[in-house]
Amino acid sequence: MQALVEFIAGFIALLAAAVLSQFGVDTHAPSQADREVHRVADCSATSSPSDRPSPRSC
């Protein structure tokens, strides 16, 4: 009897997930936010190695 109740509860949860996915609801929330890396300038192409300190414009 308990197995039947667990089966029905699992089936209802499966149907609920299917219905919610039709509306764009994601039941699996991401664990971390993905970081975005944006490069604003390529410093390696314009800089040359030298002994004098250069301003950190990059």
Secondary structure as the mmCIF struct_conf table of DSSP 4:
data_model
#
loop_
_struct_conf.conf_type_id
_struct_conf.id
_struct_conf.beg_label_comp_id
_struct_conf.beg_label_asym_id
_struct_conf.beg_label_seq_id
_struct_conf.end_label_comp_id
_struct_conf.end_label_asym_id
_struct_conf.end_label_seq_id
HELX_RH_AL_P HELX_RH_AL_P1 GLN A 2 GLN A 22
TURN_TY1_P TURN_TY1_P1 PHE A 23 GLY A 24
BEND BEND1 THR A 27 HIS A 28
BEND BEND2 SER A 31 GLN A 32
HELX_LH_PP_P HELX_LH_PP_P1 ALA A 33 ARG A 35
HELX_RH_AL_P HELX_RH_AL_P2 CYS A 43 THR A 46
BEND BEND3 ASP A 51 ARG A 52
#
